[in-house]
Each structure stands twice: as C-alpha cells, then as structure tokens.
Amino acid sequence: MKPGDRASIVALARSLSEFFPEDVITAIDESLKKNPCIVGLLGDGIVGFLVWIYRDPQTAEILWMGIREDYHGLGLGSMMLESLERHIETKGVTKLIVSTLSYTVDYKPYEKVRAFYYARGFKSLGIQQDYYYEGVDRLILVKTLR
C-alpha cells in the first residue's frame, strides 16, 4: 500500500456495503493506518485490498479483505491471499486466521465468503456467539501453512 491509497481503499470498502456496513468503515480506516495491506490494482485503480496483522511470531490474521464486486470470481482474491501466504511464510508464520460472519446467521452474501476460504484450505476453528452484535456470530477459520 502506498501513501494516499487509504482513501481509495476506504471508498472501495464503502462500495461493498453488503459486506461492510457503514459502522465498520471507520474500523477498516483505522486498521489501514497501522497494519500492512496488500492492494489489488488495475491500471491506477484499486480493485482489492487485504489487511492483516501478526498475532504472534507463528500466527497472522486477516482483518479485512474486499474485492470490487465486478471482479468477484476472477481470481484476484486468490492472488492476494497467495501473495500474503508467500510473504508471511518467509517471516516464519505457520498459521493464518480469518474471521467472518458465521453460517449460523442467515445472510446470503457471506455464503460465498465462507466458500472462498474453505476452497483455499481454511478449516473451521469455532464459532463465537454474539461477537459482532447480539445474535450475529463469527466463524473463526484457520489455515496451516507449509
């Protein structure tokens, strides 16, 4: 991520309102100020982002990931995830964690998010009830890296 990309990433996140409600946009913006981010570019335009944090020397966690809707299903998310995995493996990371809306919540847009992670080797670690809001659970997924 280059200086000046933050505003474009926040605008992209805001355009993905099915995935990032307005009350989450501030958290994404704050995360961008202090955490590393991989940016997907098309020409000069940002079409994807992936923000992560190191939790400990062996564990990284994806905090936020978004792809412009007209680029869903074209492989950009997979490329960004693979890029992250290659990078963090060089740092000695062996586990990658991500949290997403649980399947216990009936919300169709997140079905493809969960399918994306499962198809890329993530396994369910557990569900935390009422994590996001009352009645809105999170699913914690983990992937063991080489």
Secondary structure per residue as TSV (DSSP state, phi and psi in degrees):
chain	resnum	aa	ss	phi	psi
A	1	M	-	360.0	132.2
A	2	K	-	-95.4	155.4
A	3	P	T	-56.0	137.8
A	4	G	T	96.4	-15.1
A	5	D	H	-74.7	-22.8
A	6	R	H	-55.4	-45.1
A	7	A	H	-62.6	-39.2
A	8	S	H	-68.2	-37.3
A	9	I	H	-67.4	-42.9
A	10	V	H	-62.4	-41.3
A	11	A	H	-62.9	-41.2
A	12	L	H	-62.7	-46.0
A	13	A	H	-59.2	-42.3
A	14	R	H	-62.6	-31.7
A	15	S	H	-73.6	-14.6
A	16	L	-	-101.0	53.3
A	17	S	T	-64.6	-21.2
A	18	E	T	-64.4	-28.0
A	19	F	T	-105.3	-31.8
A	20	F	S	-126.7	92.8
A	21	P	-	-63.1	160.0
A	22	E	H	-54.7	-34.2
A	23	D	H	-70.7	-9.4
A	24	V	H	-94.2	-20.4
A	25	I	H	-59.1	-39.7
A	26	T	H	-62.5	-40.3
A	27	A	H	-64.4	-39.4
A	28	I	H	-63.0	-46.6
A	29	D	H	-59.2	-44.2
A	30	E	H	-64.3	-39.7
A	31	S	H	-62.1	-38.2
A	32	L	H	-65.2	-26.7
A	33	K	H	-71.8	-25.5
A	34	K	H	-130.0	1.4
A	35	N	S	-126.5	154.3
A	36	P	-	-68.0	153.6
A	37	C	E	-145.0	133.6
A	38	I	E	-96.9	135.5
A	39	V	E	-117.2	132.9
A	40	G	E	-92.7	124.7
A	41	L	E	-115.6	145.7
A	42	L	E	-129.3	109.1
A	43	G	T	62.5	-124.5
A	44	D	T	-96.3	-1.0
A	45	G	E	-98.2	140.5
A	46	I	E	-83.7	124.2
A	47	V	E	-117.9	-2.2
A	48	G	E	-163.2	157.8
A	49	F	E	-150.6	151.9
A	50	L	E	-145.2	114.9
A	51	V	E	-107.5	133.4
A	52	W	E	-138.6	171.4
A	53	I	E	-142.3	149.5
A	54	Y	E	-88.0	122.8
A	55	R	E	-86.9	-34.9
A	56	D	E	-160.4	178.6
A	57	P	T	-60.1	-21.9
A	58	Q	T	-108.5	-2.5
A	59	T	E	-131.4	132.1
A	60	A	E	-121.3	155.8
A	61	E	E	-132.9	131.8
A	62	I	E	-77.0	122.6
A	63	L	E	-90.7	-44.3
A	64	W	E	-147.2	140.5
A	65	M	E	-146.2	133.6
A	66	G	E	-149.1	143.1
A	67	I	E	-128.3	134.0
A	68	R	-	-51.7	135.9
A	69	E	G	-54.7	-37.6
A	70	D	G	-75.0	0.1
A	71	Y	G	-110.1	1.4
A	72	H	T	-62.0	137.4
A	73	G	T	83.0	5.0
A	74	L	T	-102.5	1.8
A	75	G	T	99.2	-3.8
A	76	L	H	-64.6	-43.4
A	77	G	H	-60.5	-42.1
A	78	S	H	-63.0	-42.0
A	79	M	H	-64.2	-41.2
A	80	M	H	-66.9	-41.7
A	81	L	H	-63.7	-44.3
A	82	E	H	-62.5	-38.9
A	83	S	H	-62.8	-43.8
A	84	L	H	-61.3	-47.7
A	85	E	H	-59.8	-44.3
A	86	R	H	-60.8	-43.3
A	87	H	H	-64.4	-50.3
A	88	I	H	-71.5	-27.5
A	89	E	H	-63.1	-34.6
A	90	T	H	-68.2	-17.5
A	91	K	T	-94.6	2.6
A	92	G	T	90.3	7.7
A	93	V	-	-73.4	134.5
A	94	T	-	-117.8	-10.1
A	95	K	E	-132.8	137.9
A	96	L	E	-122.5	127.3
A	97	I	E	-114.7	146.9
A	98	V	E	-146.0	145.2
A	99	S	E	-115.2	145.3
A	100	T	E	-149.4	171.7
A	101	L	E	-61.2	130.9
A	102	S	-	-72.2	156.2
A	103	Y	T	-68.5	-10.0
A	104	T	T	-74.6	-11.3
A	105	V	S	-103.4	125.4
A	106	D	-	-81.6	89.1
A	107	Y	-	-145.9	103.7
A	108	K	T	-56.4	-41.4
A	109	P	H	-54.9	-29.7
A	110	Y	H	-83.3	-6.8
A	111	E	H	-60.5	-42.0
A	112	K	H	-73.8	-26.5
A	113	V	H	-66.2	-48.8
A	114	R	H	-62.3	-42.0
A	115	A	H	-61.5	-39.3
A	116	F	H	-56.8	-51.7
A	117	Y	H	-68.5	-42.1
A	118	Y	H	-60.7	-40.4
A	119	A	H	-67.0	-17.1
A	120	R	T	-107.1	21.2
A	121	G	T	93.4	5.1
A	122	F	-	-77.3	146.1
A	123	K	E	-122.1	150.6
A	124	S	E	-69.9	129.5
A	125	L	E	-100.1	-29.5
A	126	G	E	160.6	174.5
A	127	I	E	-119.1	135.0
A	128	Q	E	-110.6	113.5
A	129	Q	E	-71.3	146.6
A	130	D	E	55.5	30.6
A	131	Y	E	-71.0	-50.4
A	132	Y	E	-78.7	-48.8
A	133	Y	E	-153.6	171.1
A	134	E	T	-59.3	126.2
A	135	G	T	83.2	2.1
A	136	V	E	-120.0	100.2
A	137	D	E	-89.6	156.9
A	138	R	E	-111.3	146.9
A	139	L	E	-104.3	126.7
A	140	I	E	-102.1	124.8
A	141	L	E	-116.5	148.5
A	142	V	E	-137.3	145.7
A	143	K	E	-129.1	129.5
A	144	T	E	-88.0	125.6
A	145	L	-	-89.8	164.5
A	146	R	-	-49.6	360.0
